[in-house]
């Protein structure tokens, strides 16, 4: 991996961590900056959400803590990268759940933003 790609990957992973941390702190401003107006997400229940819906999720987040592992960054060009990871969420009054998360980042006008995301529950047998 080139030094530039290493630096870009570090930026993307820092942005991704800040995005996830914003749910703990209900920090709408961080998520507002992280997502472009044409953001699109698919939630575990199949709902499709836009940026405004995601901002509402942050305002009412019930996440007490989370951990991530198996983090991978896949590059599709110099301006498109996908972050894929497993996450364990500790939810207020709803216990713990495990999910696979996928965030697609795009670089526009020199700025990285998450253009889309999808959360898939990991079903326990």
LOKOL-324331 format. One record per residue: residue in three letters; x, y, z of N, C-alpha, C in turn; residue number from 1. Coordinates in nm, 2 decimals. Example, Ala and Ser with C-alpha at 12.3 -4.5 7.8 and 13.67 -1.06 7.14 Angstrom:
<pts>
> rest	n_east	n_north	n_up	ca_east	ca_north	ca_up	c_east	c_north	c_up	nr
> ALA	1.32	-0.57	0.78	1.23	-0.45	0.78	1.32	-0.33	0.78	1;
> SER	1.28	-0.22	0.71	1.37	-0.11	0.71	1.29	0.00	0.79	2;
</pts>
This chain:
<pts>
> rest	n_east	n_north	n_up	ca_east	ca_north	ca_up	c_east	c_north	c_up	nr
> UNK	0.08	-0.12	0.00	0.00	0.00	0.00	0.09	0.12	0.00	1;
> UNK	0.05	0.22	-0.08	0.13	0.34	-0.09	0.12	0.43	0.03	2;
> UNK	0.22	0.51	0.06	0.21	0.60	0.18	0.08	0.69	0.17	3;
> UNK	0.04	0.74	0.05	-0.08	0.81	0.04	-0.21	0.73	0.08	4;
> UNK	-0.21	0.61	0.04	-0.32	0.52	0.07	-0.33	0.49	0.22	5;
> UNK	-0.21	0.47	0.28	-0.21	0.45	0.42	-0.26	0.57	0.50	6;
> UNK	-0.23	0.69	0.46	-0.27	0.81	0.52	-0.42	0.83	0.50	7;
> UNK	-0.47	0.80	0.38	-0.62	0.81	0.35	-0.69	0.71	0.43	8;
> UNK	-0.64	0.59	0.44	-0.71	0.49	0.52	-0.72	0.53	0.67	9;
> UNK	-0.62	0.59	0.72	-0.62	0.64	0.86	-0.73	0.74	0.88	10;
> UNK	-0.74	0.83	0.78	-0.84	0.94	0.79	-0.98	0.88	0.79	11;
> UNK	-1.00	0.78	0.70	-1.13	0.72	0.69	-1.17	0.64	0.82	12;
> UNK	-1.07	0.57	0.88	-1.10	0.50	1.00	-1.12	0.59	1.12	13;
> UNK	-1.06	0.71	1.12	-1.08	0.81	1.22	-1.22	0.87	1.21	14;
> UNK	-1.26	0.89	1.08	-1.40	0.94	1.06	-1.50	0.84	1.10	15;
> UNK	-1.47	0.71	1.07	-1.57	0.61	1.11	-1.58	0.59	1.26	16;
> UNK	-1.47	0.60	1.33	-1.48	0.60	1.47	-1.56	0.72	1.53	17;
> UNK	-1.53	0.83	1.48	-1.60	0.95	1.52	-1.75	0.94	1.50	18;
> UNK	-1.79	0.88	1.38	-1.93	0.86	1.35	-1.99	0.77	1.45	19;
> UNK	-1.93	0.65	1.48	-1.98	0.56	1.58	-1.99	0.62	1.72	20;
> UNK	-1.89	0.69	1.76	-1.88	0.76	1.89	-2.00	0.86	1.90	21;
> UNK	-2.03	0.92	1.79	-2.14	1.02	1.80	-2.27	0.97	1.85	22;
> UNK	-2.29	0.84	1.82	-2.42	0.77	1.87	-2.41	0.76	2.03	23;
> UNK	-2.30	0.74	2.08	-2.28	0.74	2.23	-2.31	0.87	2.29	24;
> UNK	-2.26	0.98	2.23	-2.27	1.11	2.28	-2.39	1.19	2.23	25;
> UNK	-2.47	1.13	2.14	-2.58	1.19	2.07	-2.53	1.33	2.01	26;
> UNK	-2.42	1.32	1.94	-2.35	1.43	1.88	-2.40	1.45	1.73	27;
> UNK	-2.51	1.51	1.71	-2.57	1.53	1.58	-2.47	1.60	1.48	28;
> UNK	-2.40	1.70	1.54	-2.31	1.78	1.45	-2.20	1.70	1.38	29;
> UNK	-2.15	1.60	1.46	-2.05	1.51	1.40	-2.11	1.43	1.28	30;
> UNK	-2.22	1.38	1.30	-2.29	1.30	1.20	-2.33	1.39	1.08	31;
> UNK	-2.38	1.50	1.11	-2.42	1.60	1.00	-2.30	1.63	0.91	32;
> UNK	-2.18	1.64	0.97	-2.06	1.67	0.89	-2.01	1.54	0.81	33;
> UNK	-2.03	1.43	0.87	-1.99	1.30	0.82	-2.07	1.25	0.70	34;
> UNK	-2.19	1.30	0.69	-2.28	1.25	0.58	-2.32	1.36	0.48	35;
> UNK	-2.31	1.33	0.35	-2.35	1.42	0.25	-2.50	1.42	0.25	36;
> UNK	-2.56	1.52	0.18	-2.70	1.53	0.17	-2.76	1.41	0.09	37;
> UNK	-2.69	1.35	0.01	-2.74	1.23	-0.07	-2.71	1.10	0.00	38;
> UNK	-2.68	1.10	0.13	-2.66	0.98	0.20	-2.78	0.88	0.20	39;
> UNK	-2.75	0.75	0.20	-2.85	0.65	0.20	-2.81	0.54	0.29	40;
> UNK	-2.90	0.49	0.37	-2.86	0.37	0.46	-2.97	0.27	0.45	41;
> UNK	-2.93	0.15	0.49	-3.03	0.04	0.50	-3.02	-0.01	0.64	42;
> UNK	-3.13	-0.01	0.72	-3.13	-0.05	0.86	-3.16	-0.20	0.87	43;
> UNK	-3.13	-0.26	0.99	-3.15	-0.40	1.00	-3.29	-0.45	0.98	44;
> UNK	-3.39	-0.36	0.99	-3.53	-0.40	0.97	-3.57	-0.38	0.82	45;
> UNK	-3.47	-0.34	0.74	-3.50	-0.33	0.60	-3.54	-0.19	0.56	46;
> UNK	-3.56	-0.10	0.65	-3.59	0.04	0.62	-3.48	0.11	0.55	47;
> UNK	-3.51	0.19	0.45	-3.41	0.27	0.38	-3.42	0.41	0.44	48;
> UNK	-3.31	0.47	0.47	-3.30	0.60	0.54	-3.22	0.70	0.47	49;
> UNK	-3.25	0.82	0.48	-3.17	0.93	0.43	-3.10	1.00	0.54	50;
> UNK	-3.03	1.11	0.51	-2.95	1.18	0.61	-3.03	1.22	0.73	51;
> UNK	-3.15	1.28	0.70	-3.23	1.34	0.81	-3.28	1.23	0.90	52;
> UNK	-3.31	1.11	0.85	-3.35	1.00	0.94	-3.23	0.95	1.02	53;
> UNK	-3.11	0.95	0.96	-2.99	0.91	1.04	-2.97	1.01	1.15	54;
> UNK	-2.98	1.14	1.12	-2.96	1.24	1.23	-3.06	1.22	1.34	55;
> UNK	-3.19	1.18	1.31	-3.29	1.15	1.42	-3.24	1.03	1.50	56;
> UNK	-3.18	0.93	1.43	-3.13	0.82	1.51	-3.03	0.86	1.61	57;
> UNK	-2.94	0.95	1.57	-2.84	1.00	1.66	-2.91	1.07	1.78	58;
> UNK	-3.00	1.15	1.75	-3.07	1.23	1.86	-3.13	1.13	1.97	59;
> UNK	-3.18	1.02	1.92	-3.25	0.92	2.01	-3.17	0.79	2.03	60;
> UNK	-3.05	0.80	2.01	-2.96	0.67	2.02	-2.97	0.61	2.16	61;
> UNK	-2.98	0.48	2.16	-2.99	0.40	2.29	-2.87	0.32	2.31	62;
> UNK	-2.76	0.36	2.25	-2.63	0.28	2.26	-2.56	0.33	2.39	63;
> UNK	-2.52	0.23	2.47	-2.44	0.26	2.59	-2.29	0.24	2.57	64;
> UNK	-2.26	0.14	2.49	-2.12	0.12	2.45	-2.12	0.03	2.33	65;
> UNK	-2.00	0.02	2.27	-1.98	-0.07	2.15	-1.84	-0.11	2.14	66;
> UNK	-1.81	-0.22	2.08	-1.68	-0.26	2.04	-1.68	-0.30	1.89	67;
> UNK	-1.57	-0.29	1.83	-1.56	-0.33	1.69	-1.44	-0.42	1.68	68;
> UNK	-1.45	-0.51	1.58	-1.33	-0.59	1.54	-1.35	-0.64	1.40	69;
> UNK	-1.25	-0.71	1.35	-1.26	-0.76	1.21	-1.27	-0.64	1.11	70;
> UNK	-1.21	-0.53	1.15	-1.22	-0.41	1.06	-1.13	-0.43	0.94	71;
> UNK	-1.19	-0.41	0.82	-1.12	-0.41	0.69	-1.16	-0.29	0.61	72;
> UNK	-1.06	-0.24	0.54	-1.09	-0.14	0.44	-1.06	-0.19	0.30	73;
> UNK	-1.16	-0.18	0.21	-1.15	-0.23	0.08	-1.15	-0.10	-0.01	74;
> UNK	-1.05	-0.09	-0.10	-1.05	0.02	-0.19	-1.10	-0.01	-0.33	75;
> UNK	-1.18	0.08	-0.39	-1.23	0.06	-0.52	-1.19	0.16	-0.62	76;
> UNK	-1.13	0.27	-0.57	-1.06	0.37	-0.65	-0.99	0.46	-0.55	77;
> UNK	-0.93	0.56	-0.60	-0.86	0.66	-0.50	-0.97	0.74	-0.43	78;
> UNK	-1.09	0.73	-0.47	-1.20	0.82	-0.41	-1.31	0.73	-0.35	79;
> UNK	-1.30	0.60	-0.35	-1.41	0.52	-0.29	-1.35	0.41	-0.21	80;
> UNK	-1.39	0.40	-0.08	-1.34	0.29	0.00	-1.46	0.24	0.09	81;
> UNK	-1.45	0.11	0.12	-1.56	0.05	0.20	-1.50	0.00	0.33	82;
> UNK	-1.56	0.03	0.44	-1.51	-0.01	0.57	-1.62	-0.12	0.62	83;
> UNK	-1.57	-0.24	0.65	-1.65	-0.35	0.69	-1.60	-0.40	0.82	84;
> UNK	-1.69	-0.42	0.92	-1.65	-0.47	1.05	-1.76	-0.54	1.12	85;
> UNK	-1.73	-0.60	1.23	-1.82	-0.66	1.32	-1.83	-0.57	1.44	86;
> UNK	-1.95	-0.55	1.49	-1.97	-0.46	1.61	-2.06	-0.53	1.71	87;
> UNK	-2.02	-0.52	1.83	-2.11	-0.56	1.95	-2.16	-0.43	2.01	88;
> UNK	-2.29	-0.42	2.02	-2.36	-0.30	2.08	-2.42	-0.34	2.21	89;
> UNK	-2.40	-0.26	2.31	-2.47	-0.27	2.44	-2.58	-0.16	2.44	90;
> UNK	-2.70	-0.20	2.43	-2.81	-0.11	2.41	-2.89	-0.08	2.55	91;
> UNK	-2.93	0.04	2.57	-3.01	0.07	2.69	-3.14	-0.01	2.68	92;
> UNK	-3.17	-0.08	2.78	-3.29	-0.15	2.80	-3.32	-0.26	2.69	93;
> UNK	-3.22	-0.28	2.60	-3.24	-0.39	2.50	-3.13	-0.49	2.50	94;
> UNK	-3.03	-0.48	2.59	-2.93	-0.57	2.60	-2.82	-0.56	2.49	95;
> UNK	-2.76	-0.67	2.46	-2.65	-0.67	2.37	-2.69	-0.73	2.23	96;
> UNK	-2.64	-0.67	2.12	-2.66	-0.73	1.99	-2.53	-0.72	1.91	97;
> UNK	-2.52	-0.81	1.82	-2.40	-0.82	1.73	-2.45	-0.79	1.59	98;
> UNK	-2.37	-0.71	1.52	-2.41	-0.68	1.38	-2.28	-0.68	1.29	99;
> UNK	-2.30	-0.69	1.16	-2.20	-0.66	1.06	-2.24	-0.52	1.01	100;
> UNK	-2.14	-0.44	0.99	-2.16	-0.31	0.95	-2.08	-0.28	0.82	101;
> UNK	-2.13	-0.21	0.73	-2.06	-0.17	0.61	-2.08	-0.02	0.58	102;
> UNK	-1.97	0.05	0.57	-1.98	0.19	0.54	-1.90	0.22	0.41	103;
> UNK	-1.97	0.29	0.32	-1.90	0.33	0.20	-1.86	0.47	0.20	104;
> UNK	-1.74	0.50	0.18	-1.69	0.64	0.19	-1.65	0.68	0.04	105;
> UNK	-1.68	0.81	0.02	-1.64	0.87	-0.11	-1.57	1.00	-0.08	106;
> UNK	-1.47	1.03	-0.16	-1.40	1.16	-0.15	-1.45	1.25	-0.26	107;
> UNK	-1.51	1.36	-0.22	-1.56	1.47	-0.31	-1.49	1.60	-0.27	108;
> UNK	-1.44	1.67	-0.37	-1.38	1.80	-0.34	-1.28	1.79	-0.23	109;
> UNK	-1.20	1.68	-0.22	-1.10	1.66	-0.12	-1.14	1.62	0.01	110;
> UNK	-1.27	1.59	0.03	-1.33	1.56	0.16	-1.39	1.42	0.16	111;
> UNK	-1.36	1.34	0.26	-1.42	1.21	0.27	-1.55	1.22	0.35	112;
> UNK	-1.65	1.15	0.30	-1.78	1.14	0.37	-1.84	1.00	0.34	113;
> UNK	-1.92	0.96	0.44	-1.99	0.83	0.42	-2.11	0.85	0.33	114;
> UNK	-2.11	0.78	0.22	-2.22	0.80	0.12	-2.33	0.70	0.15	115;
> UNK	-2.30	0.58	0.20	-2.40	0.48	0.23	-2.35	0.39	0.34	116;
> UNK	-2.45	0.33	0.41	-2.41	0.23	0.51	-2.52	0.12	0.52	117;
> UNK	-2.49	0.01	0.57	-2.58	-0.10	0.59	-2.54	-0.18	0.72	118;
> UNK	-2.64	-0.20	0.80	-2.62	-0.28	0.92	-2.70	-0.41	0.91	119;
> UNK	-2.63	-0.52	0.93	-2.70	-0.65	0.92	-2.68	-0.73	1.06	120;
> UNK	-2.79	-0.77	1.12	-2.78	-0.84	1.25	-2.71	-0.97	1.23	121;
> UNK	-2.63	-1.01	1.33	-2.57	-1.14	1.33	-2.67	-1.23	1.42	122;
> UNK	-2.73	-1.32	1.36	-2.83	-1.40	1.43	-2.77	-1.51	1.51	123;
> UNK	-2.81	-1.52	1.63	-2.75	-1.63	1.72	-2.84	-1.75	1.71	124;
> UNK	-2.77	-1.87	1.70	-2.85	-1.99	1.69	-2.93	-2.02	1.81	125;
</pts>
